[in-house]
Amino acid sequence: MEITILEDRPNPLMKRHEYRFEVSHATAATPSRDAVRGELSKVVKAPKDRVIIERMGALYGTATSRGEAMVYETADAAKSIPREHILVRNGLKEKAGKDAGAPAKSEPPAGSAAPAPEAPKPAAAAEAPAAKPESKPESKPEPKSETKTEPKAEAKPHKAKAPKGEKAPAAEGG
């Protein structure tokens, strides 16, 4: 894996250097963000915890990927300035949804009531598959019938024509 720096822009207001780079990976699949962060940190001579890859994508039909990375002056700036989802992608922060759910699940099993809730779950799971096939046939025809009837209802008032044997009523003016 070879990294080529295409552009280096200093950004003193954000306390960082912005890099556009290209990665050649002829003998392997597209490298992970973590692997590219490690190689890029060696090329720019900065610690890995200050290197953040904003975006990276493979070029179709080639063994190269292009991306943008930011190298911050301090580790604090690297964790406070970028958006949260970018930090999660780079492995510098845990996703908030997973942290909130994990403690809630670990607290109830600590008590003696943990075995009791586990027993009803398999019974409920056995009943759930039986209920699913019944609800599927009912839900499928409804969207089809609704989509067919709505266009016809809209089309009929616009096409008000007189039957073939009768004359159209004359418009009254006045």
N, C-alpha and C positions, 0 to 999 in steps of 0.2 A: 504494500500500500504506500503510494507516494502522494504527498500533499504539496500542491503548488498554490502560493498566495497570488491571487489575481489583483487584489486591491487592498490597500491599508489606509484607512482614514482615522485620524485621531479625532476624538470627540471629548474635549475637556469639560464641557458642561455636564455630561453624563459620566464623567470619570472613567472613560474606556477608549479602546481602540476597536474599530469596526473592520472586520476582515471579510472579503469575499474569497472563497477558496475552491479548488478543484481537487478531487481525490481520484487517483487512478487505481483501480482494483482489478487488474486483468485476470488474475488467477483465482479470484475468490468472489463470493457474493457481495452485495452492497454491505459495507461495514456498518456496525452499530454506531450510534451517537457516542457511546462511551469510548469505543476504540478510536474514533476520529478525534474526540476531545483529548485523549492521551497523546496522539501523534501531533495534533496541532499545538498542544502545550510545549512539546519539545521544539517544534519549529519556531515558535514565537518566544521561547524561553520564559515561560510564565507558569506558575503552579496550576495544576489541573482544576483546582476548586474555583479559580477565577476565570476559567474559559467556559463560555456558554454558547452552545450552538442554537441559533434562532431557527434556522430552517436548513434542510438538506434534502436533496432529491436526486435520484438517478436519472441520467439522460437516456432516453429510449434508444435501444439498439447498440449501446456502447457500454464499456466497462468503466465509465467515469460517473462521478457524482459531483454536483456543485452545491454550494451552500453559503450561508452567512453565519459568522461567529462574532461574538463580542468578548474581548478580554478586558476585564475590569482592573483598576488600579489596586483595589483592596477586596478582600473576601466579603466584608460587610456590604460594600457596594454591589457585589455580585449577587448577594442574596436579597437585597432590598429594592433594587431598581427594576430588574426584569419582571415580566408578568408571571403570575403564579404557575400557570400551566406549562410555561417554558421551563421553569425550575423543576417541575415534576418530570417532564420529558428528559431532562438532563440528569435526573437522579439526585438533585440537591435538596429536594423537599418531598415529603410524603403527601399523597393525595388526601385532602381533608375528609372526604366521604368515607374512606376506609378506616381512618383513625377513629372516627366517631362511632362506627358500627362495631368495631372489635371489642372495646371495653364493655359495651352493653351485652354482648353475647357471653363474655367470660364471667360476668357477675352472677347470673342465675345458677349456673352449674355448681357454684361454691356451696350452696345450701343442699339440704337433703331432698328438696323438691325436684331436683333435676331428673331422676329416673321417671317420675310420674308424667311429666310433659312428653317425654320421648315415646312412651307407649302409645298414646293416642295418635301421634303423628303418622305411624305406618297405617293405622286403620283409616285415617282421613285420606291418606295417599291412595289407598285401595279404592275408596269410594270416588275419589276425584276422577280417575280414568273412566269409570263407568258413566259419570255425568258428562264428560267431555263429548263422547260420540253423539249423545242426544242433542246437545246444544249446537254442534257443528252443522247438521243438515238444516236446522231452522235458520241459522244466521246466513248461510250462503245464498239461498234464493232471494232474500229480502233486498240486498244491494242490486242484484240483477234486475228485479222487477221495478225497482225505483228508477233505475237509470233508463229503462226502456219506456216507462210511462211518462216521465217528465218531458222528454223531447216531443212526444206525440201531442201532449196536452198543449204545449206551447205552439206547435205547428198548426193545429186545427183552426184556431181563431184567425190566423193570418191568411188561411186559404179558403175563406168563405166563398164558395162558388154555388151557383144555382144548378139544380139537377139538369140533365141534358134536355129533357122534354119541356122544361119551363123557362120562361123568360126571367131575367134578373129584375128585381123590383126597382122601379125608377126612383131616383133620389129626389126628394121634395125640396124645393128651394123656397126661401121665404123669409 
